[in-house]
């Protein structure tokens, strides 16, 4: 069996649950496609892009982005609606292709902060509701795996110890061997609401070039922009994020769509750990695009500085002079949210619970 693991940095550390799972399931092919500091939206985009590139579908998927979704929600970079729609998109993707799917829900180290605890509960509820709405197995959480979760179960605020990771891996391995991971049930209420548009589909002008990047966490085509370079992206919906590679030369860029423009930086403090960092830069403004998204590296520094500045996760100052800065883009994610679709899905789920309890 070919088992695809999609998760955050807990799936990437050498003592994490993914590495432990490989030791527990030697008869299976375990494919680990982890990427840290990204959430469920990246996992969905990764599935869409893999299919576009002709990669064979896995026999089973374990999806572990709840912890990162909690962090991103607490920091204001995602909303509960975006998380819900991304998870519903993952479930629908697997349903239409007959791939069993399990949501594994980890969470950060207990801190005693009420807001963080509230966001943990909110995200766990979303994961459970989407799983229930699609007839999936109930999501394993740290509480169901470890019982009482203690600070000693973590090596830092976001990463489990080897012992706790092993217990998570055993729960996943038991679910696989016991045949408890089911193919999600397709829903007419969840048509595709996200599109991942790769760099190969973008048009460019000015100082731009196509490059191929191969790394342990992500490999593919990137569009590199220097000043003055402009890229134009087909796609309809709100801009949910840009998949970027942050290097020493990464700098400030301009985003424009629907008559709105703002500036962002591609630099990140996380480059202190990973010098060439691939990261999904979530958009807080989420401008609506009608095939008019433009991502550019203008050569007018004063004009760029005059634009509204959109914050990014753990930003850092550019290390290269303004004229030498570049931007490397792998893709853009567009989102077409529907409040009524989410509301109706929740209502139908409540009705199903009412019928079950009355039996």
N, C-alpha and C positions, 0 to 999 in steps of 0.2 A: 504494500500500500504506500502511495506517495502522499505524505502528510505535509501540508504547507502551514508554516507558522508565520503569522503576521503580528508583530508586537513592538513594544517600545524597548527601552534600554534594559529592562529586566530580562528580556529575551536575548539580549546581546552579551551580557557579562558572562565570563567563563564559568561561573558557578551558578548561573541563573537557571530558571525553570526549563528553558529550551534545551540547554546543554544537558541538564539532568534527564530530560525526556528522551534524548537520543540514546543515553545509556540504558534507559528502561525499555526501549523499543528497538533493539538491534535488528530485528527482522524487517523493519519498515524503513523506507527512504524518507528521512526527515529533511525538509528544505526550509531553512530559516531565513526569512526575509525581514529581519528586524530593522528598525530605524528609530533612534531616540528622539525625544522632544517633539514628536508629531502625534496626532490623534487619529480617530476613526476615519476622518475624511481622507487622510493619506492612505489608509488601508484600502478604502474603496477605490481611490485613484490608482493604486498599485495593481489592483485586480483588473481594472478597465484597461490599463496600459499593457499589462501582460497579455491579455487576450488580443489586443490590437496588434501586438508584435508576434502573434502566432504561438505563444507558449502553451504547452498542453495543460489542460485543466487538472488540478490535483484531485486525489480521491477523497480528501477530507481537509478542512481548514480549521485551525485554532486561531482565534482572533482576540488579541490581548492589547487593547488600547484604552481601557477604562481609566487607568491611573493617569495617563496623559490627558485624557479628556477632562478629568477633574481639575488638573493643574491649569489647563488652558481656559476652562470655564471660570475658575477663580481669578485668573489674570485678565479676564474680559476679552479674550481673543476668539472665543466661540460662544454660541448660545445653545440653550437646550434644544431649540428647534433644529439647529444645524446638526447637532449630535444625533437627534432622533432620525432625521432624514438620511444622514450618512449610514447609520446602522440599518435602517430599513432598506437602503440601497444595497448594502452588503447581503442582507438576507434574501432580497429579491434576486440579486445576481446569482447567488448559489442555488436558489429554488429553480430558476429557469435552466440551470445547467446540471441539476441533479447532484450537487455537491453537498455532503453533510457539513454542518457548521456548528461550532461551539464558541460561545462568548466566554472568555475567562476574565473575571473582574477582580483585579488587584486594586489597592488604593495606597495613598501615601502613609507614612508613619503617623500615628495619632499625635496631634500637637496640642490638643486642648482648645484650639481656636474654633469658635462656634461657626464662623462663616465657612471655613474649610470643611468642617464636619457636615454642614448643610449641603455643600456642593457634592461631597462624597455620596450622600444619600440621594440627591437628585439624579446624579449620573447613574448610580446603581439601579434606580427605579426605571430610568429610560432603557437601560440594557435589558432588564427583566421584562418590561412591557413589550419591547420589540420581539424578544425571544418568544414570549407567550403568544403574541399576535400572529407569529409565523409558525407556531406549533413546534418550536425547537426545545431542546433539553434546557432545563433550568440552569441559569448561569452559576457556576461555582464562584463564590466570593471568598475573601480572606476569612470571614467569620465562619463560613461553612467548612472551610479547609482547616483552619488553625484553631477554631473555637474562639477563645478570648485572644484578641490581637494585642500584643505587647510591644512597646518600643524596642525591646531586645530582639524582636524578630526582624529588625532592619539594621543594615550597616550604615545607612545615611537616611535622610528624609524620604528618599524615593526608591531605595533598592532593598530588596529582601536579603536576608542571610542565606547561606548555602543550605542550611537545614530547612528553613521555611520554603525555599525554592524547591527543594526535593519533595516536600509534602504537596506542593502545588503540582509538580510533575507527576507524582503518583496518582493524584485525582484525575488528571487528564489521561494518563495511560490506562487507568481502570475504566474510564468512560469509553475510550477507544476499543479496548479489548472486550468490554461488555456489550458493545453495539448500541450504546445509549445515545450516541451523537447522530441526530436525524437530519435528513434533508429538509430545509425550511419549506413551509407551505407558501406558494405564490399568492400574491394579493393584488387584486385590481386597483386597490387604493394606493399602491406604491409603484406607479410608473417611474421610469428613470427621471430623477430630478437633478442629477449631477452629470456634468460632462468634463472629462479630462482631455484637454487639447494639447498634444505634444508640440515640441519646438519645431518639428518637421513641417507642421501645418501653418506656421507663422510666416508672414512676409516680412522682409527686412530691407532697409536702405541705410546708406551711410556706412560707417565703420562697423560692420558686422561680419561674423564668420561662423560656420558650423563646426563643432568639435565633438569628438567622441570621448566620453569619460567612463572609465571602468574602475570600480571600487568594490570593497567587500559588502557594502550596504546598498549600492545603487549603480547601475550601469546603463548608459543610454546616450542619446544625442542631446546636445545642448546648443543653444544659440548664444554666442558671446557678443556683447555689445561694448564698444568703446565710444568715446566722445568724438564727434556727434553721431550716434547710431540710434535707429528707431526700429521697433518691431510692432507689427499689427497682427492681432490675433482674432481668428473667427471664433464665434461662440456666443450663445445667447443666455442671459441670466445674470445674476449678481456675481461679481468676482469674489469667490470664496478664498482663493489663495494662489500664490505663485510658488512653484517648486524651484528653488535656487541653490546654487553652489557658492558658498561664501569662501573667498580666498583672501590673501594678503592685499590684492589689488581691488577687491570689491568696494563699491562706493555708493553714493547717493543717486537715486534714479527717480524718474517721473512716471506716474500712472495716470492715464486719462481714459474716461469712458462716459458716454451720456452727457457730454458737456461739462464734466467735473474733472478736476486735475488735482493731484497732491504729490508730495515727495515722501520717499522712504529711504532707509539705508539697508543695504544688504550685509552690512557688517554685524557680527555677533560676538558677545563675550565668550560664547561656547567654543570659539576657535582656539581658546587657550588649551582646550582638551583635544579637539579635533581640528587641526590647522586648515584642512580643506573640507568644510562642513556642508553637507547636503541637508536642506531643511525646507519644510513647507512653511512659507511666510503667510500666515493668515491675514486676511484683510478685515479690519474693523469697520471701515466705511462701506464696503461691499457695494460699489457703484454698479448700476444696471448697464449691461453691455448688449448691444445689438450688432454683433460682429464689428464693433468699432473700438475694442480695447487696444490701447496703445501703451507700450512700455518702452521708455526711451532713456538715453543717457545724454541729456542736453549739454552743450559746451558753454552755456551762459550761466556762470555760477551764481550771479546775483538774482537772476530770474528764477532759478531753481530754489534758492534760499527763500524767495518771497512766497512760494507756494505753501499752503497748509501742510504741516508735517504730520504724517501718520506714524504712531509709535509701532515698534516691532518688539518681539520677545527678546529680552536681554541684549539691547543694542550696544554697539561699540563705535568709537570714532574710526573713520577710514584711515588705513595706514599708508596709503599712496597719495601723492599730490592729486589735486582735482583733475587735472588734464590727463593723468595716467590711469584713472580709475576705470574699472570694467564691471560688467554684469553678466553672469552666466545663468541662463534660464532653461530648465528642462520641460516645463509645461505650465499651463494655467488651468484652474478648476473653476467652473461656472455652476451656479446653484439657482434652481428655479423653485423657491419655497412655495408651499401651499398650506395656509392655516386650516382651511376647511378639510383638506385631505387628512391632516394629522388629527383634527377634532373628530372626524367621522371614524377613523381607525380606533381612537381611544374609546368612543362610544360603543362601537361594536365589541371591543374587548370587554368593557364593563357588562354588556348584555350577556356575553358568553359566560362570565363569572356568575351572573345572577342565575342563569339557567342551570349551571353546574351545582350551585349551592342549594337550589330548590329540589334537586333530585334526591 
